[in-house]
Amino acid sequence: MERLLIADLMKWKENPNRKPLILKGVRQCGKTFLLKAFGERCYKNYAYFNFEENEALKNVFEKDYNVDRILFELGLFAGKTIEADNTLVILDEIQECGRAITAMKYFCENAPQFHVVCAGSLLGIALQKQLSFPVGKVDFLTLYPMNFFEFLRAVESEQLAEYAADFKKGDTLPDVIANKMADYLRQYYMVGGMPEVVSTWCRTKNMEETEKVQQAIINSYELDFAKHAPAKDFPKLSAIWRSIPEQLAKENTKFMFGHVRSGWRAKDLEDALEWLIGAGLVYKVCKIEKPFMPLSSYADDTAFKLYLADVGILRKLSKLPYEVILDATPAYVEFKGSLTENYVLCELLRSIDDTAYYWASGNTAEVDFVVQCGKETVPIEVKSEKNVKARSLAEYRKKYEPAFSVKTSMKSEVSGEEVLNIPLYLIAALKNFLLR
């Protein structure tokens, strides 16, 4: 499956100021697959090492941080010579070896001619206590679950995905294409973007088999909580994680610590929540009352919503039957809005590579997301179907007169100047529409 981030990996390879790279991302979002594909495509060979599968690898980093010795011993493990510029060194599950992370400082300073990439569970790294992190000595990239365009490439064809990505303001999708895109988006709501889940769906077109993989991923996350978190914090991590779908299902989706478990307060749960955010499993969207730059300076850290990193995992964790997405069951209408918001947020974070906020004015108006695109602050109203009435967005516009505003829904046209209508299945291309 083609991942868009491989283009950024190629830029990293060619950068003369390249440092060892840490590829961040939630567990099972495809880091290992991507790095191996990168090694095969762009290098003479690659040497792959997994600290979780081979405990003995840790011994290579125990003696000292002599880079020549480390590379020689890694070469013995791999059964090949590690050559500068020609060999990609992949250190996987690096959270299992804190000294290997620290060693990246010495690779940067003493052996910059070698190409080294690291990947691992962000939860493990976030909870790693005994770690001297090589600040300023590593580059970072983030791999997210597959976005909708990547999903399209996997289940349909490169042609349709490229057609969608090149869509221009003022264009209208032919009905046959619009209906096809809407159908694929509903599939994406069910399946999500975890590569193994997408692969299972593409191979079997069987949702029961696909859900087994989703459940296995959820189980692996919860096992990570037990593995890496202090025993006293494990129940808090699990309780917050499990409460997010329930809180999104409420009419007021603002996260309430008191709803996680009776008697628990913010001070009891804040550390556990920060771990989940640091692990990339949960996205925190804070409220702003004034959409001025920089947005972070106007954020209210005590009023926020929580979303999950993958819309398919949210659907499965919420126990929402996949059939209701296809059948448009009336009882699903309320949660549909939250599921759609979660999808839009994930697409935005991948495309703008920045944080999103929401705007609220007392109890009278609320705009789903506000993002910073270059020098513009852009409010975004999310509608799950074709209804594009947006009273809150109108109030926001009257008050702040933004250069651009966005409404996203199932309407198939990209139109408007100051208020831009974008179909939900094209929201990943937001920056392109604003720049054109």
Buried (B, 14 or more C-beta within 10 A) or exposed (E): BEBBBBEBBEEBBEEEEBBBBBBBBBBBBBBBBBBBBBBEEBBEBBBBBBBBEEEEBBEBBEEEBEBEEBBEBBBEEBEEEBBEEEBBBBBBBBBBBBBBBBBBBBBBEEBBEBBBBBBBBBBBBBBBEEBEBBEEBBBEBBBBBBBBBBBBBBBBEEEBBEBBBEBEBEEBBEEEBBEBBBEBBBBBBBBBBBBBBBBBBBEEEEBEEBBEBBEEBBEEBBEBBEEBBEEEBBBBBBBBBBBBBEBBBBEEBBBEBEEBBEEBEEEEBEEBBEBBBBBBBBBBBBBBEEBEEEBEEBBEEEBBBBBBBBBBBBBBBBEBBBEBBBEEEEEBEEBBBBBBBBBBBBBBBBBBEEBBBBBBBEEEBBBBBBBBBEEEBBBBBBBBBEEBEBEBBBBBBEEBEBEBBBBBBBBBBBEBEEBBBBBBBBBBBBBBBBEE
